[in-house]
Amino acid sequence: MELVNGRYCVQGVDLIQLTEEFGTPVYVYDAAKIKAQFDRLQSAFSAVDMKVKFACKSLTNLSILKLLKSYGSELDCVSIQEVKLGLKAGFSPEEILYTPNCVSFEEIKKAVELGVMINLDNISILEQFGNEYHNTVPVCIRLNPHIMAGGNKKISTGHADSKFGISIYQMAHILKVVSTYNLNVVGLHMHTGSDILDAEVFLRASDILFDAAKNFENLEFIDFGSGFKVAYKEGDITTDIEDVGNKLSAAFNEFCDRYGRKLEMWFEPGKFLVSESGLFLTRTNVVKTTPATVFAGVDSGMNHLIRPMMYDAYHEIVNISNTSGTKRVYTVVGYICETDTFGLDRKLSEVKEGDLLAFKNAGAYAFSMASNYNSRLRPAEVLIYEGKAHLIRKREEFEDLLRNQVEFEI
């Protein structure tokens, strides 16, 4: 988002004019930013055979999936529905990694039928998988390295109390299952969480994975998950992806030499690729003054952007209708019948009813976590590609709320 002659634009597209065409609230994605992030990641790991598996749970719009495929990305899915979306977007089964958690074995069997790579994180499921398929279907194993990443337990998945992954301390049990059922383990996986700042976390985890890898003769890849931190506000510390790339690539190549052949390195970035590309544009419904607070209430709420309420996530907010006004303090809230606070005590250019407020970093885990709470409708999505705005999801209408309801006659 750039300020050009007093107007905010993305790739030359005026955001106020965009809202006049598509309405509010609306999600807007910058394809050029997604491409820049993808290229940066590829460049950082150019010294190894690295594959990017976009964590599509962060943003599942088909147009975004197709866009990333055109850049050379593959896909990481966590549900059978995401697998089917990936196939519909044009990804081949071989390009899709399926990493379920606490799903039924029937769903895993459906994923096997679709031909995608299966990644299991539970010994019980691994045993069922072995009993069903033995060595006829290759499998990846997700390990929990017991490394706390990012400092926020809400977004950390590698700590000792996590439901994700098989504990590294259960390796002996894993090997018994693998041996008993003659499983063909072709990959090892770990993901410690989000907002990892430096290379040391990945290097510590890599030592654990490399030590585990010596137990498996048929490995083709090692998947390091992701968790790279992006900037949420001006001056934020972010992951030095180039430093991570240099250090982890060197360690990986040394391991491959010891292992006896070159393996692929996989990553599953979601937020890193799409978060900063996204803006969420809302219109101010009311400005309400109380004895303690001035509220700016917008035409959206936790039904459209739940991250501030669920994860205490920070999204910078900008009044794009008033780019040079006097700064005043507002608490920005939504229209849901809950305490849905987007931003507490924010300094914004003076806000009037009808002004447009833009939420930054709204490309990841934003629309994909939206709901119809309070029977509100989900917003439209727009992709700005090569200087033009394209509608990639229509705004819901009231009939969409009723589509699958079956009326009971009383």
VOPAZA-985657 format. One record per residue (C-alpha): x, y negated, z; residue number from 1. Coordinates in nm, 4 decimals. Layout:
BEGIN
X,Y,Z,NUM $
...
END
This chain:
BEGIN
0.0000,0.0000,0.0000,1 $
0.1604,-0.3225,-0.1194,2 $
0.0567,-0.6820,-0.0646,3 $
0.0472,-0.8536,-0.4038,4 $
-0.0683,-1.2174,-0.4232,5 $
-0.2632,-1.1786,-0.1011,6 $
-0.4367,-0.8536,-0.2056,7 $
-0.3485,-0.4999,-0.1032,8 $
-0.2857,-0.2616,-0.3926,9 $
-0.1713,0.0939,-0.4639,10 $
0.0026,0.1412,-0.7997,11 $
-0.1497,-0.1899,-0.9032,12 $
-0.5034,-0.0800,-0.8119,13 $
-0.6730,-0.3461,-0.5984,14 $
-0.8159,-0.1762,-0.2893,15 $
-1.1023,-0.4199,-0.2397,16 $
-1.2116,-0.3666,-0.5993,17 $
-1.1754,0.0073,-0.5467,18 $
-1.4250,-0.0037,-0.2596,19 $
-1.6640,-0.2013,-0.4784,20 $
-1.6536,0.0863,-0.7287,21 $
-1.6539,0.3843,-0.4921,22 $
-1.8029,0.2439,-0.1698,23 $
-1.6954,0.3013,0.1901,24 $
-1.5833,0.4926,0.3777,25 $
-1.3465,0.6422,0.1228,26 $
-1.0220,0.8389,0.1265,27 $
-0.7582,0.7195,-0.1206,28 $
-0.4442,0.9174,-0.2162,29 $
-0.1353,0.7886,-0.3960,30 $
-0.0040,1.0561,-0.6349,31 $
0.3269,0.8714,-0.6771,32 $
0.3966,0.8978,-0.3030,33 $
0.3219,1.2717,-0.3044,34 $
0.5620,1.3193,-0.5960,35 $
0.8333,1.1149,-0.4230,36 $
0.8057,1.3262,-0.1071,37 $
0.8127,1.6499,-0.3055,38 $
1.1204,1.5392,-0.4997,39 $
1.2948,1.4259,-0.1814,40 $
1.2443,1.7664,-0.0214,41 $
1.3673,1.9486,-0.3308,42 $
1.6765,1.7297,-0.3457,43 $
1.7567,1.7791,0.0239,44 $
1.7706,2.1572,-0.0219,45 $
1.9259,2.1715,-0.3680,46 $
2.2137,2.3859,-0.2351,47 $
1.9830,2.6852,-0.1775,48 $
1.7086,2.8685,-0.3643,49 $
1.4224,2.6883,-0.1919,50 $
1.0498,2.7184,-0.2526,51 $
0.7930,2.4678,-0.1305,52 $
0.4701,2.6281,-0.0087,53 $
0.2277,2.3392,0.0435,54 $
0.0293,2.3891,0.3662,55 $
-0.3058,2.3390,0.2002,56 $
-0.4978,2.3236,0.5275,57 $
-0.3743,1.9644,0.5451,58 $
-0.5593,1.8627,0.2270,59 $
-0.7562,2.1200,0.0264,60 $
-0.9020,1.9073,-0.2518,61 $
-0.8651,2.1023,-0.5780,62 $
-0.7247,1.8012,-0.7628,63 $
-0.4510,1.7613,-0.5006,64 $
-0.3691,2.1333,-0.5234,65 $
-0.3450,2.1101,-0.9029,66 $
-0.1308,1.7981,-0.8742,67 $
0.1171,1.9713,-0.6434,68 $
0.1236,2.2782,-0.8655,69 $
0.2200,2.0538,-1.1576,70 $
0.5147,1.9286,-0.9500,71 $
0.6362,2.2852,-0.8894,72 $
0.4858,2.3566,-0.5482,73 $
0.3500,2.6906,-0.4358,74 $
0.0922,2.7411,-0.1598,75 $
0.0570,2.8354,0.2074,76 $
-0.2950,2.9418,0.3099,77 $
-0.4398,3.0312,0.6496,78 $
-0.7826,3.1625,0.5469,79 $
-0.9286,3.3752,0.2688,80 $
-1.1249,3.0710,0.1552,81 $
-0.8027,2.8717,0.1123,82 $
-0.6577,3.1643,-0.0858,83 $
-0.9584,3.1523,-0.3194,84 $
-0.9233,2.7744,-0.3556,85 $
-0.5584,2.8213,-0.4447,86 $
-0.6418,3.0790,-0.7099,87 $
-0.9108,2.8508,-0.8500,88 $
-0.6571,2.5666,-0.8648,89 $
-0.4380,2.7815,-1.0884,90 $
-0.1821,2.9279,-0.8484,91 $
-0.0903,3.2892,-0.9207,92 $
-0.1243,3.5397,-0.6343,93 $
0.2559,3.5658,-0.6236,94 $
0.2749,3.1929,-0.5464,95 $
0.0463,3.2154,-0.2417,96 $
0.1456,3.2998,0.1151,97 $
-0.1431,3.4007,0.3419,98 $
-0.0743,3.3431,0.7114,99 $
-0.3851,3.4266,0.9161,100 $
-0.4273,3.4004,1.2906,101 $
-0.6899,3.5927,1.4893,102 $
-0.8865,3.6921,1.1793,103 $
-1.0572,4.0259,1.1220,104 $
-0.8648,4.3030,0.9502,105 $
-1.1363,4.3014,0.6842,106 $
-1.0262,3.9514,0.5813,107 $
-0.6644,4.0665,0.5576,108 $
-0.7734,4.3550,0.3332,109 $
-0.9482,4.1058,0.1050,110 $
-0.6255,3.9052,0.0805,111 $
-0.4342,4.2238,-0.0087,112 $
-0.6879,4.2913,-0.2839,113 $
-0.6234,3.9427,-0.4235,114 $
-0.2510,4.0207,-0.4435,115 $
-0.1070,3.7420,-0.2252,116 $
0.1876,3.7707,0.0153,117 $
0.0642,3.8747,0.3609,118 $
0.2231,3.7191,0.6712,119 $
0.1231,3.8849,1.0021,120 $
0.1717,3.7527,1.3548,121 $
0.0223,4.0220,1.5776,122 $
0.1588,4.3681,1.6606,123 $
-0.1893,4.5198,1.6736,124 $
-0.2674,4.3910,1.3239,125 $
0.0769,4.5027,1.2041,126 $
-0.0067,4.8548,1.3224,127 $
-0.3434,4.8475,1.1444,128 $
-0.1702,4.7176,0.8326,129 $
0.0840,5.0007,0.8485,130 $
-0.1839,5.2617,0.8986,131 $
-0.3751,5.1291,0.5965,132 $
-0.0943,5.0563,0.3508,133 $
0.2363,5.2074,0.4805,134 $
0.5070,5.0835,0.2418,135 $
0.2783,5.0268,-0.0581,136 $
0.2136,4.6583,0.0182,137 $
0.5024,4.4239,0.1068,138 $
0.4579,4.2198,0.4223,139 $
0.6113,3.9232,0.6035,140 $
0.6306,3.9003,0.9834,141 $
0.5767,3.5755,1.1723,142 $
0.7977,3.5470,1.4791,143 $
0.7611,3.3135,1.7753,144 $
1.1145,3.1887,1.8560,145 $
1.0025,3.0305,2.1856,146 $
1.1239,2.6848,2.0877,147 $
0.9168,2.3851,2.1927,148 $
0.9063,2.1423,1.9009,149 $
0.7929,1.7822,1.8821,150 $
0.7192,1.7255,2.2509,151 $
0.3391,1.7433,2.2096,152 $
0.1972,2.0833,2.3048,153 $
-0.1173,2.0089,2.1038,154 $
0.0858,2.0294,1.7822,155 $
0.3554,2.2748,1.8926,156 $
0.3187,2.6400,1.7956,157 $
0.6531,2.7935,1.8939,158 $
0.6378,2.7709,2.2732,159 $
0.6029,3.0712,2.5035,160 $
0.2305,3.0203,2.5608,161 $
0.1386,2.9898,2.1920,162 $
-0.1167,3.2143,2.0209,163 $
0.0940,3.2057,1.7033,164 $
0.3602,3.4571,1.6047,165 $
0.5017,3.7725,1.7616,166 $
0.7428,3.6968,2.0436,167 $
1.1059,3.7425,1.9505,168 $
1.1325,3.9364,2.2778,169 $
0.9065,4.2019,2.1266,170 $
1.1509,4.2832,1.8473,171 $
1.2031,4.6400,1.9721,172 $
0.8277,4.7001,1.9508,173 $
0.8133,4.5436,1.6033,174 $
1.0894,4.7734,1.4817,175 $
0.9104,5.0810,1.6203,176 $
0.5961,4.9868,1.4254,177 $
0.7931,4.9140,1.1085,178 $
0.9743,5.2466,1.1363,179 $
0.6665,5.4514,1.2261,180 $
0.4671,5.3280,0.9273,181 $
0.7626,5.2765,0.6914,182 $
0.6568,4.9154,0.6346,183 $
0.8227,4.7187,0.3555,184 $
0.9154,4.3942,0.5339,185 $
1.0285,4.1446,0.2697,186 $
1.0115,3.8209,0.4695,187 $
1.0505,3.6678,0.8141,188 $
0.8620,3.3552,0.9138,189 $
0.8525,3.1031,1.1945,190 $
0.6819,2.7690,1.2504,191 $
0.7524,2.5830,1.5723,192 $
0.5129,2.2909,1.5276,193 $
0.4967,1.9343,1.4048,194 $
0.6996,1.6149,1.4422,195 $
1.0433,1.7796,1.4551,196 $
1.3000,1.5006,1.4447,197 $
1.6391,1.6594,1.3912,198 $
1.8240,1.9492,1.2379,199 $
1.9120,2.1079,1.5719,200 $
1.5635,2.2544,1.6194,201 $
1.5797,2.4244,1.2813,202 $
1.9363,2.5407,1.3444,203 $
1.8412,2.6922,1.6813,204 $
1.5472,2.8690,1.5207,205 $
1.7604,2.9805,1.2273,206 $
2.0059,3.1511,1.4625,207 $
1.7143,3.3482,1.6064,208 $
1.5797,3.4373,1.2617,209 $
1.9221,3.5348,1.1278,210 $
1.9782,3.7612,1.4263,211 $
1.6378,3.9219,1.3690,212 $
1.7009,3.9574,0.9950,213 $
1.9837,4.2055,1.0423,214 $
1.7170,4.4602,1.1409,215 $
1.5470,4.4456,0.7994,216 $
1.7171,4.5708,0.4835,217 $
1.4688,4.4583,0.2182,218 $
1.4289,4.0877,0.2890,219 $
1.3618,3.8573,-0.0044,220 $
1.2967,3.5324,0.1819,221 $
1.3056,3.3576,0.5172,222 $
1.0312,3.1013,0.5834,223 $
1.1175,2.8144,0.8203,224 $
0.7661,2.6690,0.8326,225 $
0.7823,2.2915,0.8454,226 $
0.7071,2.0198,1.0993,227 $
0.8990,1.7258,0.9521,228 $
0.8019,1.3988,1.1200,229 $
0.6739,1.1104,0.9103,230 $
0.6369,0.7451,1.0105,231 $
0.3113,0.6453,1.1774,232 $
0.4059,0.2868,1.2492,233 $
0.6728,0.0398,1.1454,234 $
1.0109,0.1323,1.2934,235 $
0.9078,0.4907,1.3739,236 $
1.1842,0.7492,1.3973,237 $
1.1391,1.0133,1.1283,238 $
1.3038,1.3432,1.0400,239 $
1.6320,1.2919,0.8583,240 $
1.5411,1.5404,0.5888,241 $
1.8747,1.5023,0.4113,242 $
2.0638,1.5893,0.7296,243 $
1.8380,1.8886,0.7912,244 $
1.8900,1.9963,0.4307,245 $
2.2674,1.9775,0.4483,246 $
2.3073,2.1563,0.7812,247 $
2.0401,2.4215,0.7388,248 $
2.1436,2.4988,0.3801,249 $
2.5032,2.5558,0.4894,250 $
2.3902,2.7863,0.7718,251 $
2.1568,2.9728,0.5365,252 $
2.4242,3.0290,0.2729,253 $
2.6625,3.1592,0.5378,254 $
2.3951,3.3998,0.6574,255 $
2.3256,3.5209,0.3014,256 $
2.6950,3.5985,0.2622,257 $
2.6807,3.8121,0.5775,258 $
2.3531,3.9722,0.4728,259 $
2.5034,4.0790,0.1429,260 $
2.2796,3.8972,-0.1077,261 $
2.1103,3.5657,-0.1731,262 $
1.7642,3.5175,-0.0254,263 $
1.5042,3.2493,-0.0883,264 $
1.4416,2.9774,0.1704,265 $
1.0756,2.8822,0.2061,266 $
0.9157,2.5761,0.3654,267 $
0.5472,2.4982,0.4259,268 $
0.5179,2.1189,0.4417,269 $
0.1725,1.9660,0.4683,270 $
0.1941,1.6354,0.6494,271 $
0.5370,1.5578,0.4998,272 $
0.4004,1.5771,0.1459,273 $
0.0610,1.4102,0.1730,274 $
0.0195,1.2170,0.4993,275 $
0.1766,0.8895,0.3900,276 $
0.0017,0.9052,0.0535,277 $
-0.3391,0.8637,0.2155,278 $
-0.5438,0.5611,0.3136,279 $
-0.8859,0.5674,0.4732,280 $
-1.0884,0.2577,0.3882,281 $
-1.3787,0.1568,0.6117,282 $
-1.6081,-0.1435,0.6422,283 $
-1.6659,-0.3296,0.9684,284 $
-2.0298,-0.2998,1.0744,285 $
-2.0141,-0.5006,1.3962,286 $
-1.7814,-0.7125,1.6051,287 $
-1.8925,-0.6741,1.9656,288 $
-1.7545,-0.8688,2.2589,289 $
-1.7752,-0.7346,2.6149,290 $
-1.6270,-0.8840,2.9343,291 $
-1.3089,-0.6806,2.8796,292 $
-1.2861,-0.5865,2.5114,293 $
-1.3584,-0.6994,2.1577,294 $
-1.4745,-0.3997,1.9543,295 $
-1.4572,-0.3728,1.5777,296 $
-1.7083,-0.1017,1.4897,297 $
-1.6722,0.0541,1.1450,298 $
-1.8870,0.2663,0.9129,299 $
-1.7086,0.5876,1.0079,300 $
-1.6123,0.7854,1.3142,301 $
-1.4622,1.1040,1.4506,302 $
-1.6726,1.2934,1.1960,303 $
-1.4377,1.1633,0.9241,304 $
-1.1076,1.1149,1.1081,305 $
-1.0786,1.3165,1.4277,306 $
-0.6989,1.3087,1.4705,307 $
-0.6899,1.0054,1.7074,308 $
-0.9417,1.1720,1.9368,309 $
-0.8127,1.5310,1.9070,310 $
-0.4361,1.4795,1.8976,311 $
-0.3939,1.1252,2.0340,312 $
-0.2639,1.0496,1.6853,313 $
-0.1668,0.6951,1.5923,314 $
-0.2873,0.5470,1.2640,315 $
-0.1821,0.1942,1.1762,316 $
-0.4876,-0.0199,1.0962,317 $
-0.4822,-0.3186,0.8619,318 $
-0.7538,-0.5736,0.7838,319 $
-0.7222,-0.5824,0.4053,320 $
-0.9978,-0.8430,0.3728,321 $
-0.7991,-1.1011,0.5701,322 $
-0.4285,-1.0689,0.4969,323 $
-0.3033,-1.3875,0.6632,324 $
-0.5510,-1.4656,0.9390,325 $
-0.4807,-1.5338,1.3046,326 $
-0.3896,-1.2172,1.4927,327 $
-0.6393,-1.1112,1.7554,328 $
-0.6737,-0.7983,1.9701,329 $
-0.9442,-0.5457,1.8834,330 $
-1.0347,-0.1942,1.9816,331 $
-1.1446,-0.0214,1.6620,332 $
-1.4248,0.2296,1.7134,333 $
-1.6627,0.4411,1.5095,334 $
-2.0379,0.4744,1.4716,335 $
-2.0674,0.8221,1.6273,336 $
-2.2526,0.8707,1.9552,337 $
-1.9278,0.9612,2.1328,338 $
-1.6253,0.7641,2.2492,339 $
-1.4621,0.7771,1.9060,340 $
-1.1824,0.5261,1.9415,341 $
-0.9553,0.4940,1.6382,342 $
-0.7220,0.2351,1.7849,343 $
-0.7015,0.0756,2.1296,344 $
-0.6010,-0.2908,2.1681,345 $
-0.4675,-0.3387,1.8151,346 $
-0.3428,-0.6717,1.6842,347 $
-0.5281,-0.7330,1.3588,348 $
-0.5861,-1.0351,1.1403,349 $
-0.9157,-1.1802,1.2622,350 $
-1.1945,-0.9342,1.1842,351 $
-1.5394,-1.0388,1.0725,352 $
-1.8409,-0.8216,1.0065,353 $
-1.8093,-0.6874,0.6534,354 $
-1.4280,-0.6863,0.6507,355 $
-1.2475,-0.3816,0.5151,356 $
-1.0085,-0.1977,0.7475,357 $
-0.7493,0.0449,0.6102,358 $
-0.6161,0.3356,0.8168,359 $
-0.2695,0.4469,0.7087,360 $
-0.1279,0.8027,0.7162,361 $
-0.4668,0.9457,0.6312,362 $
-0.3584,1.2014,0.3730,363 $
-0.3102,1.5019,0.6023,364 $
-0.5552,1.6669,0.8430,365 $
-0.8036,1.3884,0.7815,366 $
-1.0738,1.4728,0.5272,367 $
-0.9906,1.8428,0.5679,368 $
-1.1053,1.8202,0.9325,369 $
-1.4185,1.6139,0.8572,370 $
-1.7637,1.7265,0.9642,371 $
-2.1303,1.6310,0.9507,372 $
-2.1541,1.5526,1.3213,373 $
-2.4491,1.3233,1.4010,374 $
-2.5814,1.4397,1.0618,375 $
-2.3510,1.1870,0.8977,376 $
-2.2354,1.2395,0.5404,377 $
-1.8756,1.3069,0.4441,378 $
-1.7034,1.0376,0.2367,379 $
-1.5708,1.0299,-0.1180,380 $
-1.2088,1.0990,-0.2133,381 $
-1.0156,0.9050,-0.4783,382 $
-0.6771,0.9849,-0.6337,383 $
-0.4668,0.7056,-0.7806,384 $
-0.2670,0.8626,-1.0607,385 $
-0.0510,0.6692,-1.3062,386 $
-0.2103,0.3386,-1.2129,387 $
-0.5738,0.4472,-1.2361,388 $
-0.8263,0.5469,-0.9705,389 $
-0.9975,0.8838,-1.0219,390 $
-1.2923,1.0123,-0.8187,391 $
-1.1960,1.3638,-0.6999,392 $
-1.4820,1.4247,-0.4565,393 $
-1.8266,1.2714,-0.4656,394 $
-1.9735,1.1162,-0.1547,395 $
-2.2221,1.3494,0.0106,396 $
-2.5938,1.2761,-0.0122,397 $
-2.8723,1.3563,0.2316,398 $
-2.9734,1.6620,0.0282,399 $
-2.6305,1.8135,0.0997,400 $
-2.7233,1.8345,0.4694,401 $
-3.0274,2.0457,0.3839,402 $
-2.8726,2.2601,0.1115,403 $
-2.8201,2.5765,0.3190,404 $
-3.0895,2.5274,0.5799,405 $
-3.3829,2.7668,0.5788,406 $
-3.7015,2.6166,0.7201,407 $
-3.8918,2.8211,0.9713,408 $
-4.2654,2.7782,0.9455,409 $
-4.4250,2.7270,1.2861,410 $
END
